[in-house]
Amino acid sequence: MLAGVASLWGQPSPITTDRPAFTNSSVVVPGGSLQVENGLQITTALGQRTVDGPESLVVFGLTDATELRFYGSGL
């Protein structure tokens, strides 16, 4: 049993992304982790095509309760 528990130690936690919308997740990235998200949105309405992006989000977990977020968008 100890070998099974030891094999789980250090395994990454499941991530919670902010996609498909570019909103803030209620889950904090674990301390010491880096999460990078990129996206592109294409909308067609009334014969007009709009491209929004690329949008990028970089999240660094400082602690298990605090994270730094860096947003960027372009085009």
PDB file of N, CA, C and O in Angstrom:
ATOM      1  N   MET A   1       0.816  -1.189   0.000  1.00  0.00           N
ATOM      2  CA  MET A   1       0.000   0.000   0.000  1.00  0.00           C
ATOM      3  C   MET A   1       0.860   1.253   0.000  1.00  0.00           C
ATOM      4  O   MET A   1       0.542   2.227  -0.683  1.00  0.00           O
ATOM      5  N   LEU A   2       1.948   1.234   0.761  1.00  0.00           N
ATOM      6  CA  LEU A   2       2.832   2.404   0.790  1.00  0.00           C
ATOM      7  C   LEU A   2       3.438   2.681  -0.574  1.00  0.00           C
ATOM      8  O   LEU A   2       3.628   3.839  -0.944  1.00  0.00           O
ATOM      9  N   ALA A   3       3.745   1.624  -1.329  1.00  0.00           N
ATOM     10  CA  ALA A   3       4.302   1.821  -2.667  1.00  0.00           C
ATOM     11  C   ALA A   3       3.283   2.505  -3.574  1.00  0.00           C
ATOM     12  O   ALA A   3       3.648   3.347  -4.394  1.00  0.00           O
ATOM     13  N   GLY A   4       2.009   2.147  -3.429  1.00  0.00           N
ATOM     14  CA  GLY A   4       0.959   2.779  -4.227  1.00  0.00           C
ATOM     15  C   GLY A   4       0.798   4.246  -3.891  1.00  0.00           C
ATOM     16  O   GLY A   4       0.628   5.073  -4.787  1.00  0.00           O
ATOM     17  N   VAL A   5       0.851   4.578  -2.610  1.00  0.00           N
ATOM     18  CA  VAL A   5       0.751   5.980  -2.182  1.00  0.00           C
ATOM     19  C   VAL A   5       1.990   6.742  -2.631  1.00  0.00           C
ATOM     20  O   VAL A   5       1.883   7.881  -3.085  1.00  0.00           O
ATOM     21  N   ALA A   6       3.151   6.136  -2.513  1.00  0.00           N
ATOM     22  CA  ALA A   6       4.393   6.796  -2.916  1.00  0.00           C
ATOM     23  C   ALA A   6       4.403   7.085  -4.411  1.00  0.00           C
ATOM     24  O   ALA A   6       4.959   8.094  -4.844  1.00  0.00           O
ATOM     25  N   SER A   7       3.789   6.201  -5.206  1.00  0.00           N
ATOM     26  CA  SER A   7       3.776   6.437  -6.648  1.00  0.00           C
ATOM     27  C   SER A   7       2.879   7.621  -7.018  1.00  0.00           C
ATOM     28  O   SER A   7       3.073   8.240  -8.065  1.00  0.00           O
ATOM     29  N   LEU A   8       1.910   7.937  -6.178  1.00  0.00           N
ATOM     30  CA  LEU A   8       1.034   9.087  -6.438  1.00  0.00           C
ATOM     31  C   LEU A   8       1.670  10.399  -6.006  1.00  0.00           C
ATOM     32  O   LEU A   8       1.267  11.465  -6.473  1.00  0.00           O
ATOM     33  N   TRP A   9       2.651  10.335  -5.126  1.00  0.00           N
ATOM     34  CA  TRP A   9       3.303  11.550  -4.643  1.00  0.00           C
ATOM     35  C   TRP A   9       4.017  12.239  -5.790  1.00  0.00           C
ATOM     36  O   TRP A   9       4.776  11.600  -6.519  1.00  0.00           O
ATOM     37  N   GLY A  10       3.790  13.505  -5.957  1.00  0.00           N
ATOM     38  CA  GLY A  10       4.439  14.246  -7.025  1.00  0.00           C
ATOM     39  C   GLY A  10       3.675  14.226  -8.339  1.00  0.00           C
ATOM     40  O   GLY A  10       4.104  14.860  -9.302  1.00  0.00           O
ATOM     41  N   GLN A  11       2.549  13.512  -8.405  1.00  0.00           N
ATOM     42  CA  GLN A  11       1.745  13.508  -9.624  1.00  0.00           C
ATOM     43  C   GLN A  11       1.044  14.841  -9.760  1.00  0.00           C
ATOM     44  O   GLN A  11       0.572  15.384  -8.762  1.00  0.00           O
ATOM     45  N   PRO A  12       0.959  15.391 -10.973  1.00  0.00           N
ATOM     46  CA  PRO A  12       0.302  16.685 -11.154  1.00  0.00           C
ATOM     47  C   PRO A  12      -1.195  16.591 -10.882  1.00  0.00           C
ATOM     48  O   PRO A  12      -1.829  15.566 -11.130  1.00  0.00           O
ATOM     49  N   SER A  13      -1.740  17.688 -10.366  1.00  0.00           N
ATOM     50  CA  SER A  13      -3.181  17.768 -10.123  1.00  0.00           C
ATOM     51  C   SER A  13      -3.888  18.029 -11.441  1.00  0.00           C
ATOM     52  O   SER A  13      -3.293  18.600 -12.356  1.00  0.00           O
ATOM     53  N   PRO A  14      -5.149  17.621 -11.557  1.00  0.00           N
ATOM     54  CA  PRO A  14      -5.905  17.963 -12.762  1.00  0.00           C
ATOM     55  C   PRO A  14      -6.023  19.480 -12.871  1.00  0.00           C
ATOM     56  O   PRO A  14      -6.208  20.160 -11.862  1.00  0.00           O
ATOM     57  N   ILE A  15      -5.919  20.010 -14.070  1.00  0.00           N
ATOM     58  CA  ILE A  15      -6.008  21.451 -14.244  1.00  0.00           C
ATOM     59  C   ILE A  15      -7.439  21.858 -14.525  1.00  0.00           C
ATOM     60  O   ILE A  15      -8.239  21.065 -15.021  1.00  0.00           O
ATOM     61  N   THR A  16      -7.752  23.101 -14.202  1.00  0.00           N
ATOM     62  CA  THR A  16      -9.049  23.685 -14.503  1.00  0.00           C
ATOM     63  C   THR A  16      -8.776  24.899 -15.370  1.00  0.00           C
ATOM     64  O   THR A  16      -8.285  25.919 -14.886  1.00  0.00           O
ATOM     65  N   THR A  17      -9.092  24.790 -16.640  1.00  0.00           N
ATOM     66  CA  THR A  17      -8.818  25.889 -17.560  1.00  0.00           C
ATOM     67  C   THR A  17      -9.948  26.901 -17.546  1.00  0.00           C
ATOM     68  O   THR A  17     -11.040  26.622 -17.052  1.00  0.00           O
ATOM     69  N   ASP A  18      -9.681  28.070 -18.087  1.00  0.00           N
ATOM     70  CA  ASP A  18     -10.670  29.132 -18.171  1.00  0.00           C
ATOM     71  C   ASP A  18     -11.392  29.098 -19.511  1.00  0.00           C
ATOM     72  O   ASP A  18     -12.143  30.021 -19.826  1.00  0.00           O
ATOM     73  N   ARG A  19     -11.182  28.068 -20.295  1.00  0.00           N
ATOM     74  CA  ARG A  19     -11.789  27.968 -21.614  1.00  0.00           C
ATOM     75  C   ARG A  19     -13.121  27.273 -21.541  1.00  0.00           C
ATOM     76  O   ARG A  19     -13.329  26.505 -20.601  1.00  0.00           O
ATOM     77  N   PRO A  20     -14.051  27.484 -22.471  1.00  0.00           N
ATOM     78  CA  PRO A  20     -13.898  28.202 -23.719  1.00  0.00           C
ATOM     79  C   PRO A  20     -14.001  29.714 -23.565  1.00  0.00           C
ATOM     80  O   PRO A  20     -13.561  30.438 -24.458  1.00  0.00           O
ATOM     81  N   ALA A  21     -14.551  30.210 -22.495  1.00  0.00           N
ATOM     82  CA  ALA A  21     -14.602  31.663 -22.293  1.00  0.00           C
ATOM     83  C   ALA A  21     -13.303  32.117 -21.650  1.00  0.00           C
ATOM     84  O   ALA A  21     -12.554  31.305 -21.108  1.00  0.00           O
ATOM     85  N   PHE A  22     -13.040  33.402 -21.711  1.00  0.00           N
ATOM     86  CA  PHE A  22     -11.823  33.950 -21.116  1.00  0.00           C
ATOM     87  C   PHE A  22     -12.208  34.561 -19.777  1.00  0.00           C
ATOM     88  O   PHE A  22     -12.142  35.778 -19.601  1.00  0.00           O
ATOM     89  N   THR A  23     -12.612  33.711 -18.832  1.00  0.00           N
ATOM     90  CA  THR A  23     -13.054  34.152 -17.519  1.00  0.00           C
ATOM     91  C   THR A  23     -12.128  33.591 -16.459  1.00  0.00           C
ATOM     92  O   THR A  23     -11.265  32.765 -16.758  1.00  0.00           O
ATOM     93  N   ASN A  24     -12.297  34.030 -15.236  1.00  0.00           N
ATOM     94  CA  ASN A  24     -11.461  33.550 -14.146  1.00  0.00           C
ATOM     95  C   ASN A  24     -12.035  32.279 -13.552  1.00  0.00           C
ATOM     96  O   ASN A  24     -13.223  32.216 -13.235  1.00  0.00           O
ATOM     97  N   SER A  25     -11.198  31.273 -13.402  1.00  0.00           N
ATOM     98  CA  SER A  25     -11.604  30.016 -12.793  1.00  0.00           C
ATOM     99  C   SER A  25     -11.688  30.190 -11.282  1.00  0.00           C
ATOM    100  O   SER A  25     -10.984  31.024 -10.712  1.00  0.00           O
ATOM    101  N   SER A  26     -12.540  29.412 -10.636  1.00  0.00           N
ATOM    102  CA  SER A  26     -12.646  29.467  -9.179  1.00  0.00           C
ATOM    103  C   SER A  26     -11.610  28.556  -8.509  1.00  0.00           C
ATOM    104  O   SER A  26     -11.519  28.507  -7.283  1.00  0.00           O
ATOM    105  N   VAL A  27     -10.833  27.836  -9.325  1.00  0.00           N
ATOM    106  CA  VAL A  27      -9.812  26.926  -8.812  1.00  0.00           C
ATOM    107  C   VAL A  27      -8.441  27.552  -9.018  1.00  0.00           C
ATOM    108  O   VAL A  27      -8.138  28.047 -10.103  1.00  0.00           O
ATOM    109  N   VAL A  28      -7.614  27.531  -7.981  1.00  0.00           N
ATOM    110  CA  VAL A  28      -6.268  28.106  -8.041  1.00  0.00           C
ATOM    111  C   VAL A  28      -5.287  27.064  -8.563  1.00  0.00           C
ATOM    112  O   VAL A  28      -5.359  25.894  -8.190  1.00  0.00           O
ATOM    113  N   VAL A  29      -4.361  27.496  -9.434  1.00  0.00           N
ATOM    114  CA  VAL A  29      -3.300  26.613  -9.929  1.00  0.00           C
ATOM    115  C   VAL A  29      -2.417  26.233  -8.739  1.00  0.00           C
ATOM    116  O   VAL A  29      -2.050  27.115  -7.963  1.00  0.00           O
ATOM    117  N   PRO A  30      -2.066  24.966  -8.565  1.00  0.00           N
ATOM    118  CA  PRO A  30      -1.250  24.543  -7.422  1.00  0.00           C
ATOM    119  C   PRO A  30       0.084  25.284  -7.355  1.00  0.00           C
ATOM    120  O   PRO A  30       0.663  25.634  -8.383  1.00  0.00           O
ATOM    121  N   GLY A  31       0.562  25.517  -6.138  1.00  0.00           N
ATOM    122  CA  GLY A  31       1.828  26.215  -5.926  1.00  0.00           C
ATOM    123  C   GLY A  31       2.970  25.569  -6.686  1.00  0.00           C
ATOM    124  O   GLY A  31       3.115  24.347  -6.676  1.00  0.00           O
ATOM    125  N   GLY A  32       3.788  26.393  -7.350  1.00  0.00           N
ATOM    126  CA  GLY A  32       4.922  25.899  -8.112  1.00  0.00           C
ATOM    127  C   GLY A  32       4.574  25.422  -9.505  1.00  0.00           C
ATOM    128  O   GLY A  32       5.453  24.966 -10.236  1.00  0.00           O
ATOM    129  N   SER A  33       3.303  25.515  -9.892  1.00  0.00           N
ATOM    130  CA  SER A  33       2.869  25.049 -11.217  1.00  0.00           C
ATOM    131  C   SER A  33       2.743  26.223 -12.182  1.00  0.00           C
ATOM    132  O   SER A  33       2.501  27.359 -11.774  1.00  0.00           O
ATOM    133  N   LEU A  34       2.909  25.930 -13.452  1.00  0.00           N
ATOM    134  CA  LEU A  34       2.746  26.914 -14.518  1.00  0.00           C
ATOM    135  C   LEU A  34       1.720  26.363 -15.500  1.00  0.00           C
ATOM    136  O   LEU A  34       1.849  25.237 -15.980  1.00  0.00           O
ATOM    137  N   GLN A  35       0.700  27.164 -15.794  1.00  0.00           N
ATOM    138  CA  GLN A  35      -0.344  26.760 -16.729  1.00  0.00           C
ATOM    139  C   GLN A  35      -0.431  27.813 -17.830  1.00  0.00           C
ATOM    140  O   GLN A  35      -0.526  29.006 -17.544  1.00  0.00           O
ATOM    141  N   VAL A  36      -0.399  27.376 -19.086  1.00  0.00           N
ATOM    142  CA  VAL A  36      -0.458  28.280 -20.232  1.00  0.00           C
ATOM    143  C   VAL A  36      -1.657  27.900 -21.083  1.00  0.00           C
ATOM    144  O   VAL A  36      -1.831  26.735 -21.440  1.00  0.00           O
ATOM    145  N   GLU A  37      -2.489  28.894 -21.408  1.00  0.00           N
ATOM    146  CA  GLU A  37      -3.662  28.685 -22.259  1.00  0.00           C
ATOM    147  C   GLU A  37      -3.592  29.652 -23.428  1.00  0.00           C
ATOM    148  O   GLU A  37      -3.209  30.810 -23.264  1.00  0.00           O
ATOM    149  N   ASN A  38      -3.960  29.179 -24.594  1.00  0.00           N
ATOM    150  CA  ASN A  38      -4.004  30.016 -25.796  1.00  0.00           C
ATOM    151  C   ASN A  38      -5.310  29.733 -26.520  1.00  0.00           C
ATOM    152  O   ASN A  38      -5.835  28.621 -26.459  1.00  0.00           O
ATOM    153  N   GLY A  39      -5.833  30.746 -27.207  1.00  0.00           N
ATOM    154  CA  GLY A  39      -7.078  30.530 -27.920  1.00  0.00           C
ATOM    155  C   GLY A  39      -7.288  31.549 -29.026  1.00  0.00           C
ATOM    156  O   GLY A  39      -6.615  32.576 -29.104  1.00  0.00           O
ATOM    157  N   LEU A  40      -8.250  31.222 -29.877  1.00  0.00           N
ATOM    158  CA  LEU A  40      -8.627  32.057 -31.012  1.00  0.00           C
ATOM    159  C   LEU A  40     -10.120  31.876 -31.201  1.00  0.00           C
ATOM    160  O   LEU A  40     -10.610  30.746 -31.208  1.00  0.00           O
ATOM    161  N   GLN A  41     -10.850  32.972 -31.353  1.00  0.00           N
ATOM    162  CA  GLN A  41     -12.286  32.885 -31.559  1.00  0.00           C
ATOM    163  C   GLN A  41     -12.650  33.501 -32.900  1.00  0.00           C
ATOM    164  O   GLN A  41     -12.259  34.628 -33.203  1.00  0.00           O
ATOM    165  N   ILE A  42     -13.402  32.752 -33.700  1.00  0.00           N
ATOM    166  CA  ILE A  42     -13.874  33.243 -34.992  1.00  0.00           C
ATOM    167  C   ILE A  42     -15.396  33.262 -34.942  1.00  0.00           C
ATOM    168  O   ILE A  42     -16.030  32.239 -34.684  1.00  0.00           O
ATOM    169  N   THR A  43     -15.976  34.433 -35.191  1.00  0.00           N
ATOM    170  CA  THR A  43     -17.423  34.607 -35.149  1.00  0.00           C
ATOM    171  C   THR A  43     -17.910  35.080 -36.505  1.00  0.00           C
ATOM    172  O   THR A  43     -17.320  35.979 -37.104  1.00  0.00           O
ATOM    173  N   THR A  44     -18.988  34.472 -36.992  1.00  0.00           N
ATOM    174  CA  THR A  44     -19.607  34.903 -38.244  1.00  0.00           C
ATOM    175  C   THR A  44     -21.050  35.296 -37.953  1.00  0.00           C
ATOM    176  O   THR A  44     -21.829  34.493 -37.440  1.00  0.00           O
ATOM    177  N   ALA A  45     -21.403  36.540 -38.284  1.00  0.00           N
ATOM    178  CA  ALA A  45     -22.766  37.019 -38.085  1.00  0.00           C
ATOM    179  C   ALA A  45     -23.094  38.016 -39.193  1.00  0.00           C
ATOM    180  O   ALA A  45     -22.301  38.910 -39.490  1.00  0.00           O
ATOM    181  N   LEU A  46     -24.254  37.857 -39.794  1.00  0.00           N
ATOM    182  CA  LEU A  46     -24.722  38.760 -40.853  1.00  0.00           C
ATOM    183  C   LEU A  46     -23.702  38.890 -41.980  1.00  0.00           C
ATOM    184  O   LEU A  46     -23.519  39.974 -42.534  1.00  0.00           O
ATOM    185  N   GLY A  47     -23.035  37.781 -42.319  1.00  0.00           N
ATOM    186  CA  GLY A  47     -22.076  37.787 -43.408  1.00  0.00           C
ATOM    187  C   GLY A  47     -20.724  38.391 -43.056  1.00  0.00           C
ATOM    188  O   GLY A  47     -19.844  38.467 -43.914  1.00  0.00           O
ATOM    189  N   GLN A  48     -20.544  38.815 -41.828  1.00  0.00           N
ATOM    190  CA  GLN A  48     -19.274  39.399 -41.375  1.00  0.00           C
ATOM    191  C   GLN A  48     -18.520  38.371 -40.535  1.00  0.00           C
ATOM    192  O   GLN A  48     -19.097  37.728 -39.658  1.00  0.00           O
ATOM    193  N   ARG A  49     -17.243  38.226 -40.810  1.00  0.00           N
ATOM    194  CA  ARG A  49     -16.402  37.317 -40.022  1.00  0.00           C
ATOM    195  C   ARG A  49     -15.491  38.162 -39.136  1.00  0.00           C
ATOM    196  O   ARG A  49     -14.815  39.076 -39.611  1.00  0.00           O
ATOM    197  N   THR A  50     -15.484  37.845 -37.856  1.00  0.00           N
ATOM    198  CA  THR A  50     -14.650  38.545 -36.880  1.00  0.00           C
ATOM    199  C   THR A  50     -13.693  37.553 -36.253  1.00  0.00           C
ATOM    200  O   THR A  50     -14.103  36.487 -35.796  1.00  0.00           O
ATOM    201  N   VAL A  51     -12.417  37.905 -36.231  1.00  0.00           N
ATOM    202  CA  VAL A  51     -11.406  37.064 -35.595  1.00  0.00           C
ATOM    203  C   VAL A  51     -10.930  37.778 -34.338  1.00  0.00           C
ATOM    204  O   VAL A  51     -10.473  38.920 -34.393  1.00  0.00           O
ATOM    205  N   ASP A  52     -11.042  37.103 -33.221  1.00  0.00           N
ATOM    206  CA  ASP A  52     -10.602  37.654 -31.942  1.00  0.00           C
ATOM    207  C   ASP A  52      -9.467  36.786 -31.424  1.00  0.00           C
ATOM    208  O   ASP A  52      -9.670  35.624 -31.073  1.00  0.00           O
ATOM    209  N   GLY A  53      -8.286  37.353 -31.381  1.00  0.00           N
ATOM    210  CA  GLY A  53      -7.177  36.571 -30.863  1.00  0.00           C
ATOM    211  C   GLY A  53      -5.901  36.863 -31.617  1.00  0.00           C
ATOM    212  O   GLY A  53      -5.901  37.725 -32.497  1.00  0.00           O
ATOM    213  N   PRO A  54      -4.851  36.202 -31.318  1.00  0.00           N
ATOM    214  CA  PRO A  54      -4.798  35.156 -30.311  1.00  0.00           C
ATOM    215  C   PRO A  54      -4.871  35.742 -28.897  1.00  0.00           C
ATOM    216  O   PRO A  54      -4.390  36.847 -28.643  1.00  0.00           O
ATOM    217  N   GLU A  55      -5.473  34.993 -28.000  1.00  0.00           N
ATOM    218  CA  GLU A  55      -5.533  35.362 -26.593  1.00  0.00           C
ATOM    219  C   GLU A  55      -4.697  34.359 -25.815  1.00  0.00           C
ATOM    220  O   GLU A  55      -4.777  33.154 -26.054  1.00  0.00           O
ATOM    221  N   SER A  56      -3.910  34.853 -24.902  1.00  0.00           N
ATOM    222  CA  SER A  56      -3.045  33.980 -24.107  1.00  0.00           C
ATOM    223  C   SER A  56      -3.225  34.291 -22.628  1.00  0.00           C
ATOM    224  O   SER A  56      -3.457  35.435 -22.238  1.00  0.00           O
ATOM    225  N   LEU A  57      -3.114  33.259 -21.826  1.00  0.00           N
ATOM    226  CA  LEU A  57      -3.172  33.384 -20.375  1.00  0.00           C
ATOM    227  C   LEU A  57      -2.066  32.513 -19.807  1.00  0.00           C
ATOM    228  O   LEU A  57      -1.973  31.325 -20.118  1.00  0.00           O
ATOM    229  N   VAL A  58      -1.230  33.112 -18.972  1.00  0.00           N
ATOM    230  CA  VAL A  58      -0.173  32.378 -18.278  1.00  0.00           C
ATOM    231  C   VAL A  58      -0.454  32.523 -16.783  1.00  0.00           C
ATOM    232  O   VAL A  58      -0.560  33.638 -16.272  1.00  0.00           O
ATOM    233  N   VAL A  59      -0.573  31.400 -16.092  1.00  0.00           N
ATOM    234  CA  VAL A  59      -0.883  31.413 -14.662  1.00  0.00           C
ATOM    235  C   VAL A  59       0.227  30.670 -13.928  1.00  0.00           C
ATOM    236  O   VAL A  59       0.562  29.538 -14.276  1.00  0.00           O
ATOM    237  N   PHE A  60       0.798  31.319 -12.905  1.00  0.00           N
ATOM    238  CA  PHE A  60       1.838  30.703 -12.086  1.00  0.00           C
ATOM    239  C   PHE A  60       1.332  30.619 -10.652  1.00  0.00           C
ATOM    240  O   PHE A  60       0.947  31.631 -10.066  1.00  0.00           O
ATOM    241  N   GLY A  61       1.330  29.416 -10.087  1.00  0.00           N
ATOM    242  CA  GLY A  61       0.895  29.227  -8.707  1.00  0.00           C
ATOM    243  C   GLY A  61       2.010  29.578  -7.741  1.00  0.00           C
ATOM    244  O   GLY A  61       3.042  28.908  -7.702  1.00  0.00           O
ATOM    245  N   LEU A  62       1.801  30.639  -6.954  1.00  0.00           N
ATOM    246  CA  LEU A  62       2.792  31.019  -5.934  1.00  0.00           C
ATOM    247  C   LEU A  62       2.688  30.096  -4.723  1.00  0.00           C
ATOM    248  O   LEU A  62       3.692  29.570  -4.241  1.00  0.00           O
ATOM    249  N   THR A  63       1.468  29.907  -4.240  1.00  0.00           N
ATOM    250  CA  THR A  63       1.168  28.965  -3.157  1.00  0.00           C
ATOM    251  C   THR A  63      -0.075  28.200  -3.589  1.00  0.00           C
ATOM    252  O   THR A  63      -0.567  28.390  -4.701  1.00  0.00           O
ATOM    253  N   ASP A  64      -0.580  27.345  -2.725  1.00  0.00           N
ATOM    254  CA  ASP A  64      -1.800  26.618  -3.074  1.00  0.00           C
ATOM    255  C   ASP A  64      -3.041  27.505  -2.987  1.00  0.00           C
ATOM    256  O   ASP A  64      -4.141  27.052  -3.302  1.00  0.00           O
ATOM    257  N   ALA A  65      -2.881  28.764  -2.564  1.00  0.00           N
ATOM    258  CA  ALA A  65      -4.019  29.681  -2.466  1.00  0.00           C
ATOM    259  C   ALA A  65      -3.790  30.991  -3.222  1.00  0.00           C
ATOM    260  O   ALA A  65      -4.669  31.853  -3.227  1.00  0.00           O
ATOM    261  N   THR A  66      -2.622  31.160  -3.862  1.00  0.00           N
ATOM    262  CA  THR A  66      -2.297  32.417  -4.543  1.00  0.00           C
ATOM    263  C   THR A  66      -1.653  32.127  -5.886  1.00  0.00           C
ATOM    264  O   THR A  66      -0.810  31.238  -6.004  1.00  0.00           O
ATOM    265  N   GLU A  67      -2.060  32.891  -6.908  1.00  0.00           N
ATOM    266  CA  GLU A  67      -1.481  32.716  -8.235  1.00  0.00           C
ATOM    267  C   GLU A  67      -1.278  34.069  -8.909  1.00  0.00           C
ATOM    268  O   GLU A  67      -1.959  35.045  -8.596  1.00  0.00           O
ATOM    269  N   LEU A  68      -0.334  34.107  -9.835  1.00  0.00           N
ATOM    270  CA  LEU A  68      -0.112  35.285 -10.680  1.00  0.00           C
ATOM    271  C   LEU A  68      -0.695  34.980 -12.052  1.00  0.00           C
ATOM    272  O   LEU A  68      -0.490  33.892 -12.590  1.00  0.00           O
ATOM    273  N   ARG A  69      -1.429  35.951 -12.624  1.00  0.00           N
ATOM    274  CA  ARG A  69      -2.047  35.767 -13.949  1.00  0.00           C
ATOM    275  C   ARG A  69      -1.543  36.855 -14.886  1.00  0.00           C
ATOM    276  O   ARG A  69      -1.505  38.033 -14.530  1.00  0.00           O
ATOM    277  N   PHE A  70      -1.159  36.445 -16.087  1.00  0.00           N
ATOM    278  CA  PHE A  70      -0.710  37.359 -17.127  1.00  0.00           C
ATOM    279  C   PHE A  70      -1.562  37.134 -18.365  1.00  0.00           C
ATOM    280  O   PHE A  70      -1.572  36.037 -18.924  1.00  0.00           O
ATOM    281  N   TYR A  71      -2.279  38.171 -18.796  1.00  0.00           N
ATOM    282  CA  TYR A  71      -3.141  38.090 -19.981  1.00  0.00           C
ATOM    283  C   TYR A  71      -2.471  38.776 -21.159  1.00  0.00           C
ATOM    284  O   TYR A  71      -1.675  39.698 -20.981  1.00  0.00           O
ATOM    285  N   GLY A  72      -2.792  38.329 -22.342  1.00  0.00           N
ATOM    286  CA  GLY A  72      -2.325  38.997 -23.540  1.00  0.00           C
ATOM    287  C   GLY A  72      -3.242  38.695 -24.704  1.00  0.00           C
ATOM    288  O   GLY A  72      -3.708  37.565 -24.849  1.00  0.00           O
ATOM    289  N   SER A  73      -3.506  39.679 -25.528  1.00  0.00           N
ATOM    290  CA  SER A  73      -4.300  39.455 -26.734  1.00  0.00           C
ATOM    291  C   SER A  73      -3.732  40.309 -27.850  1.00  0.00           C
ATOM    292  O   SER A  73      -3.078  41.322 -27.600  1.00  0.00           O
ATOM    293  N   GLY A  74      -3.980  39.902 -29.056  1.00  0.00           N
ATOM    294  CA  GLY A  74      -3.425  40.636 -30.187  1.00  0.00           C
ATOM    295  C   GLY A  74      -4.203  40.409 -31.462  1.00  0.00           C
ATOM    296  O   GLY A  74      -5.259  39.776 -31.465  1.00  0.00           O
ATOM    297  N   LEU A  75      -3.676  40.922 -32.518  1.00  0.00           N
ATOM    298  CA  LEU A  75      -4.195  40.919 -33.886  1.00  0.00           C
ATOM    299  C   LEU A  75      -4.852  42.195 -34.213  1.00  0.00           C
ATOM    300  O   LEU A  75      -5.348  42.366 -35.327  1.00  0.00           O
TER     301      LEU A  75
END
